Each structure stands twice: as structure tokens, then as C-alpha cells.
Amino acid sequence: MNTLLTEALRAFGLTHAEFIQQHENAVYRADGKYLLRIHKAAEGLHVDHDPNLRRAELALLTHLATAGINVQHPVAEATLSDGTQATLLTWIDGHHITEADFTPDMQHRIGAMTARLHQAAAGFQHKALRRYDAAHVARLADALRQMGERHHLNMDEIAVACEAARVIEARLGKVTDEFIPIHCDLSQSNILLTDSGPVPIDFSLCGVGHPMHDLGILLGNTSTQAQRKAMAEGYKGAGGHIDLPLLDAGYTLGLLEALAFHADVWPKEPWFAPRFTRWVNEQLRPLAEGKPLLNENMFLLNLH
């Protein structure tokens, strides 16, 4: 990676970079005022780095900025000697939200930020964007089956997860006219707190999907009903509409995507088997049986 970093700095006319993180990309702060991304995933993570997907992401960021959403602006892109892509974005001053920052008021503001993001994105079209549709869910089910076979997991539980995927697939298949560009990785780790409020970052996985997919991922990365309720109220207060059956689908789809994304890593961890059993009992089986997961107050109905 150091060779790639040196090459990327040279390609963009930069002098130095500070490492931030390595996940689906290697991320650096470059020359103090840019965000440099080298699009090579950490070992064991499954990410498609098609150049067309990256250009679609950059075009979406430009659209959102033009629509008044505070996001990082694309600056330049390059293809390195081994074919790896690198992109340069503007730097946004801020910090990741801490527990102390995550107050009810901030939760409400994050929900409102998400609604405004969806409203601004709705007018954008790009043929190269990923599609988080029924076919995507079917591919996830295949990935889950392969994960179970490869790591000798409880295949009865895998079958329940695949049945939940079929329920999601059916629900999404009926509402494709409501699809818009979505972030699709909207957790607290991808929200910066700035002087002007919360700002979404890292659109690497953006694509066309249902707004409840985004909101479901956001709510799925919180720990209490009060937090989920505050964000949902912020979303509705800023003009967003909540559809509970589709929110259940989006909430669970975020889990299935995380399982597929970490399919080579998580099953090797000692915490995984009991956690997966809990996910099956509290979330996947109820959805597969057609039961609701969240009520209008964002209470999880099937906790044991």
C-alpha cells in the first residue's frame, strides 16, 4: 500500500498524507486539506471497485453539493499502475460523533439530515449506480448459503436468513417506483459532527434503493428505542415518510449486507455463532414469518 500511496500522492501533486483508516478503502488526510482514498479493500472484505461505480459516486456527490447538501466535493481521480483507483475529495473539518455528542437533539438532527439527503438525491440519475433491488437481495441469499457451507454453520439458521431475504426481495419488488439514490452505509461512523451540524461522509457504497433501506441501516446501528425514535421523528419532521413494513425490510437488509460483507471474517470469531443465533431469533425468523419488527415508536417487538 505504501507504494500505491506514493504513486497516488505523485499523481495528485501532493506531498504528504496521514493515515486515517483501512476498510473498503485506504483513507488518508493529504496535505491537510484533502481526503485521499485508495480504493483497495482490507483483506477479507468483499467490495466491487468498478471504475464506473466510482464515477457514479463522484457525480452523486457533485449533485448533492449543488443541491445544498454539505458533502465532500470531488477534486480529482486517477488510476494507479496496478489498476487501483484513487480519488481526491475536499476535507471537511469535524469529528466522528461520540457518546457525549449523541444526545436526543443530535439524534433528531441526524434523522432530519437523512430526510434532506433523500430529498436532494431523488432528482439524480446515473446508469452506473449500484442497484439495491430484489436481485441484490437474491445475491445476498446466495452469499449467505455459501458462507454457511464454507464455515460449517448451522444450516437451519442459514435457511431462516434466506427466507427473510425472500420476504425482503418480495417487498422491494413491489416498490421500485419509490427507489432513489441512497447512501447505503449510513451509520454513526459515516457521519461527521461539524460546526454546521451532522454531515454524511463515505458514499463508497451508494446506489439506487428504497429510502427505508438507508433509514433501516441508520436505526440498526443504534442501541436504544429512544435513539431510534428520536431519529425517526427527525426524519418525519424534515419531510420524510416512514413505511413500517419497508423499514423492517431495510433494517434487516442492512444486517444481511453486513453478513455478506464480512463473510470471510466474522464466522471465524468466537462471538459470531451465538450472535447469529440471536439475530435469527430476534430479527430474521420473525421477518421470515411475516411478523413486524419495529412499531411506530421504533420499539423492537421480538427481543428476548
Backbone torsions as a table, in degrees:
resi	resn	phi	psi	omega
1	MET	NA	-32.8	179.8
2	ASN	-60.9	-36.3	177.6
3	THR	-64.8	-42.5	178.2
4	LEU	-64.5	-39.9	179.4
5	LEU	-63.0	-45.7	178.9
6	THR	-59.4	-42.5	-180.0
7	GLU	-66.4	-40.5	179.6
8	ALA	-65.3	-42.4	178.2
9	LEU	-60.2	-42.4	179.5
10	ARG	-65.1	-41.3	-177.7
11	ALA	-62.8	-34.1	-176.8
12	PHE	-98.4	3.2	179.4
13	GLY	68.8	34.7	-178.5
14	LEU	-106.3	164.5	-174.7
15	THR	-111.7	-34.1	-178.6
16	HIS	-151.9	162.9	-179.0
17	ALA	-147.0	144.5	176.0
18	GLU	-109.6	125.9	-178.1
19	PHE	-66.5	136.3	176.8
20	ILE	-110.1	-56.8	-179.3
21	GLN	-164.3	163.0	174.7
22	GLN	-129.0	113.4	177.2
23	HIS	-137.9	-109.6	173.2
24	GLU	-74.6	-17.0	173.4
25	ASN	-136.9	161.5	165.6
26	ALA	-91.6	126.9	-170.3
27	VAL	-121.2	135.8	-177.9
28	TYR	-136.7	155.2	165.1
29	ARG	-97.1	121.8	-173.0
30	ALA	-111.9	130.2	178.8
31	ASP	50.6	25.0	174.1
32	GLY	75.1	-6.6	-173.9
33	LYS	-136.9	5.7	178.9
34	TYR	-131.1	154.4	169.3
35	LEU	-103.7	117.5	179.9
36	LEU	-104.0	127.0	177.3
37	ARG	-119.7	128.3	171.6
38	ILE	-106.4	117.2	-166.7
39	HIS	-85.8	73.3	175.2
40	LYS	-135.3	118.8	-173.9
41	ALA	-74.0	153.9	172.8
42	ALA	-62.3	153.4	-177.5
43	GLU	-57.9	134.1	176.7
44	GLY	93.1	-8.1	179.8
45	LEU	-98.6	142.6	-176.9
46	HIS	-102.6	106.4	-178.7
47	VAL	-136.6	134.9	175.5
48	ASP	-90.8	115.5	-179.8
49	HIS	-105.4	41.3	175.1
50	ASP	-57.0	128.4	179.6
51	PRO	-56.5	-32.2	179.8
52	ASN	-66.9	-35.9	176.2
53	LEU	-63.9	-39.9	-179.4
54	ARG	-66.2	-41.9	179.0
55	ARG	-64.9	-35.8	177.1
56	ALA	-65.1	-39.7	177.0
57	GLU	-61.5	-45.8	-179.2
58	LEU	-64.1	-37.7	177.6
59	ALA	-65.8	-38.2	177.3
60	LEU	-64.6	-42.3	178.3
61	LEU	-60.1	-42.3	178.0
62	THR	-62.3	-42.9	178.3
63	HIS	-61.1	-46.2	-178.2
64	LEU	-63.8	-41.3	178.8
65	ALA	-63.0	-41.3	178.2
66	THR	-63.7	-31.6	179.8
67	ALA	-82.5	1.7	175.6
68	GLY	94.9	9.2	177.2
69	ILE	-86.7	132.7	179.9
70	ASN	-77.3	99.8	178.0
71	VAL	-135.6	168.0	175.8
72	GLN	-71.0	135.8	-178.5
73	HIS	-92.0	137.4	173.6
74	PRO	-64.4	138.8	178.7
75	VAL	-113.1	-49.4	-177.7
76	ALA	-162.7	163.9	174.8
77	GLU	-140.5	156.3	-179.2
78	ALA	-151.6	154.3	172.8
79	THR	-110.3	123.3	-176.3
80	LEU	-83.0	173.3	-168.4
81	SER	-62.8	-27.7	179.3
82	ASP	-92.9	7.4	-180.0
83	GLY	95.2	-8.5	178.5
84	THR	-66.6	138.7	177.4
85	GLN	-88.6	152.9	172.3
86	ALA	-136.8	140.7	177.0
87	THR	-130.2	150.9	-179.9
88	LEU	-121.1	126.2	179.4
89	LEU	-122.8	161.1	173.6
90	THR	-66.8	153.5	177.7
91	TRP	-91.2	138.0	174.6
92	ILE	-113.2	122.8	177.9
93	ASP	-72.3	132.4	179.7
94	GLY	167.1	-174.2	177.3
95	HIS	-142.1	157.5	177.6
96	HIS	-67.7	146.0	-173.7
97	ILE	-68.4	125.1	177.7
98	THR	-92.4	172.3	177.1
99	GLU	-60.2	-37.3	179.4
100	ALA	-66.6	-33.2	179.5
101	ASP	-73.1	-26.6	-167.4
102	PHE	-82.4	63.0	-179.2
103	THR	-85.1	166.9	175.4
104	PRO	-55.0	-37.8	178.1
105	ASP	-64.3	-42.4	179.2
106	MET	-66.6	-38.6	177.6
107	GLN	-60.8	-43.3	178.1
108	HIS	-62.1	-42.1	-178.8
109	ARG	-67.4	-34.2	177.5
110	ILE	-67.6	-40.7	175.7
111	GLY	-60.8	-43.6	178.5
112	ALA	-64.8	-39.9	177.0
113	MET	-58.2	-41.2	-179.1
114	THR	-65.8	-42.2	177.6
115	ALA	-62.3	-43.6	180.0
116	ARG	-66.4	-36.0	176.1
117	LEU	-60.4	-44.9	179.7
118	HIS	-65.1	-41.1	-180.0
119	GLN	-63.5	-41.1	179.9
120	ALA	-70.9	-35.4	-176.5
121	ALA	-75.7	-22.0	-171.5
122	ALA	-58.9	-27.1	-178.3
123	GLY	-88.8	3.2	-175.1
124	PHE	-96.4	138.5	175.7
125	GLN	-134.0	139.6	175.9
126	HIS	-157.0	124.2	-173.0
127	LYS	-66.3	-18.6	-176.2
128	ALA	-92.0	-4.2	179.0
129	LEU	-62.4	143.5	171.0
130	ARG	-54.3	157.8	174.3
131	ARG	-121.5	119.7	178.4
132	TYR	-97.3	68.9	-171.9
133	ASP	-115.2	-166.9	-178.5
134	ALA	-60.4	-38.1	179.0
135	ALA	-64.2	-37.6	175.6
136	HIS	-60.1	-43.7	-179.1
137	VAL	-65.8	-39.2	177.3
138	ALA	-61.5	-38.4	177.5
139	ARG	-66.0	-36.3	176.9
140	LEU	-62.9	-41.3	178.7
141	ALA	-60.5	-41.9	176.6
142	ASP	-62.2	-41.8	179.6
143	ALA	-64.2	-37.1	178.3
144	LEU	-65.8	-43.7	178.0
145	ARG	-60.6	-43.5	179.2
146	GLN	-65.0	-39.2	177.8
147	MET	-61.2	-44.1	-179.9
148	GLY	-61.8	-44.0	-179.8
149	GLU	-67.3	-40.9	-176.1
150	ARG	-67.8	-35.7	-175.3
151	HIS	-108.8	11.2	175.8
152	HIS	55.3	48.6	178.9
153	LEU	-84.0	172.4	177.0
154	ASN	-67.9	107.5	-173.4
155	MET	-73.0	-20.2	172.7
156	ASP	-65.7	-40.4	177.3
157	GLU	-68.4	-38.4	176.1
158	ILE	-61.2	-39.1	179.0
159	ALA	-63.0	-37.7	176.9
160	VAL	-64.2	-43.7	178.5
161	ALA	-60.7	-39.0	179.6
162	CYS	-69.5	-34.0	176.6
163	GLU	-68.1	-39.4	174.6
164	ALA	-60.7	-39.5	177.4
165	ALA	-61.3	-38.3	178.8
166	ARG	-65.1	-36.7	176.6
167	VAL	-64.1	-44.8	178.4
168	ILE	-61.9	-44.0	-179.8
169	GLU	-57.1	-43.4	-178.9
170	ALA	-66.9	-41.2	-178.9
171	ARG	-67.2	-43.3	179.7
172	LEU	-67.0	-33.5	-178.4
173	GLY	-63.6	-18.9	-178.4
174	LYS	-91.9	-9.1	-171.9
175	VAL	-129.1	29.3	-177.6
176	THR	-62.4	-21.8	177.7
177	ASP	-71.4	-11.6	178.4
178	GLU	-98.1	1.7	-178.0
179	PHE	-69.3	142.8	175.6
180	ILE	-141.3	169.1	170.2
181	PRO	-64.2	130.7	179.6
182	ILE	-127.0	162.0	-179.4
183	HIS	-71.2	-50.9	176.3
184	CYS	71.4	15.2	171.7
185	ASP	-153.8	42.6	-168.7
186	LEU	-89.5	77.5	174.2
187	SER	-106.9	172.8	179.2
188	GLN	-59.3	-30.7	-179.1
189	SER	-69.1	-15.7	177.9
190	ASN	-109.4	27.4	174.4
191	ILE	-129.5	124.8	176.2
192	LEU	-97.3	143.6	171.4
193	LEU	-96.6	118.0	-178.0
194	THR	-118.4	175.8	178.3
195	ASP	-61.0	-24.9	-178.9
196	SER	-99.0	5.6	178.2
197	GLY	116.7	-171.1	-179.0
198	PRO	-71.7	142.3	-176.9
199	VAL	-131.9	128.4	176.9
200	PRO	-76.1	138.9	177.4
201	ILE	-130.5	172.8	175.2
202	ASP	56.7	79.5	177.8
203	PHE	-93.5	24.7	-174.7
204	SER	-57.8	-31.0	-176.4
205	LEU	-103.7	13.9	-176.2
206	CYS	-60.2	155.5	179.2
207	GLY	-175.3	-174.1	179.9
208	VAL	-93.3	124.9	-179.4
209	GLY	-162.9	-169.5	-179.3
210	HIS	-88.0	141.0	179.5
211	PRO	-55.0	-31.7	-179.6
212	MET	-69.4	-17.9	173.1
213	HIS	-64.9	-48.4	177.2
214	ASP	-60.9	-50.3	-177.0
215	LEU	-64.2	-37.3	178.3
216	GLY	-62.5	-41.8	176.6
217	ILE	-63.0	-42.8	179.9
218	LEU	-60.6	-47.8	-178.6
219	LEU	-70.2	-31.6	-179.9
220	GLY	-69.0	-15.3	178.6
221	ASN	-99.8	19.7	175.0
222	THR	-116.7	164.8	-170.5
223	SER	-111.7	-12.7	-175.9
224	THR	-132.5	156.6	176.6
225	GLN	-61.1	-41.2	-177.7
226	ALA	-59.7	-40.1	179.1
227	GLN	-66.6	-44.9	178.9
228	ARG	-62.2	-42.3	-178.2
229	LYS	-64.2	-42.4	-179.5
230	ALA	-63.1	-41.3	179.4
231	MET	-68.9	-39.5	177.5
232	ALA	-63.5	-40.0	178.3
233	GLU	-66.0	-38.6	176.1
234	GLY	-64.2	-39.0	179.0
235	TYR	-63.1	-48.1	-180.0
236	LYS	-67.2	-38.7	-178.6
237	GLY	-64.4	-25.9	178.9
238	ALA	-94.3	12.2	175.1
239	GLY	101.8	3.3	178.5
240	GLY	-81.1	150.1	179.1
241	HIS	-109.5	133.9	179.8
242	ILE	-108.2	125.2	175.5
243	ASP	-111.0	109.8	-171.1
244	LEU	-62.3	-46.4	177.8
245	PRO	-59.9	-37.4	177.6
246	LEU	-75.7	-29.6	173.6
247	LEU	-65.8	-41.0	174.4
248	ASP	-57.7	-42.3	179.3
249	ALA	-64.2	-46.5	179.9
250	GLY	-65.5	-38.5	178.6
251	TYR	-59.5	-43.8	-178.5
252	THR	-79.9	-33.3	177.8
253	LEU	-60.8	-37.7	176.3
254	GLY	-59.0	-39.1	177.4
255	LEU	-66.1	-46.6	-179.3
256	LEU	-61.6	-38.3	178.0
257	GLU	-65.3	-40.4	178.2
258	ALA	-64.0	-39.5	178.1
259	LEU	-62.6	-45.4	-180.0
260	ALA	-67.3	-38.7	-178.5
261	PHE	-62.7	-36.8	-176.6
262	HIS	-107.5	25.0	-170.9
263	ALA	-61.8	-25.0	179.9
264	ASP	-92.0	-7.6	-172.7
265	VAL	-115.9	-56.5	-173.8
266	TRP	-56.0	-45.6	-176.3
267	PRO	-61.4	-16.3	178.2
268	LYS	-82.5	-12.4	-176.3
269	GLU	-85.4	143.2	-177.2
270	PRO	-64.6	-23.3	-178.9
271	TRP	-78.5	-15.0	-166.5
272	PHE	-69.1	-48.6	-173.7
273	ALA	-58.6	-49.8	178.1
274	PRO	-66.8	-33.8	178.1
275	ARG	-67.5	-40.3	179.4
276	PHE	-64.3	-40.1	176.4
277	THR	-59.9	-40.7	178.7
278	ARG	-65.4	-43.1	177.6
279	TRP	-59.6	-40.8	179.3
280	VAL	-61.7	-48.3	-174.4
281	ASN	-71.5	-35.6	-173.7
282	GLU	-94.1	-21.2	-171.9
283	GLN	-132.4	-52.8	-171.4
284	LEU	-73.3	-45.9	-179.5
285	ARG	-66.3	-46.2	177.4
286	PRO	-57.0	-43.2	179.2
287	LEU	-65.0	-41.9	179.2
288	ALA	-60.2	-30.2	-179.9
289	GLU	-89.7	4.0	177.4
290	GLY	81.8	14.3	-179.8
291	LYS	-86.2	148.4	175.9
292	PRO	-71.1	151.2	178.2
293	LEU	-103.2	-43.4	-177.1
294	LEU	-119.3	139.5	172.9
295	ASN	-97.0	-175.0	-174.8
296	GLU	-65.9	-18.6	176.1
297	ASN	-95.6	11.7	178.2
298	MET	63.9	30.7	174.4
299	PHE	-87.2	133.0	177.1
300	LEU	-79.7	120.4	-166.7
301	LEU	-84.1	-15.6	-170.3
302	ASN	-117.2	22.1	179.0
303	LEU	-69.4	140.4	179.3
304	HIS	-104.1	NA	NA
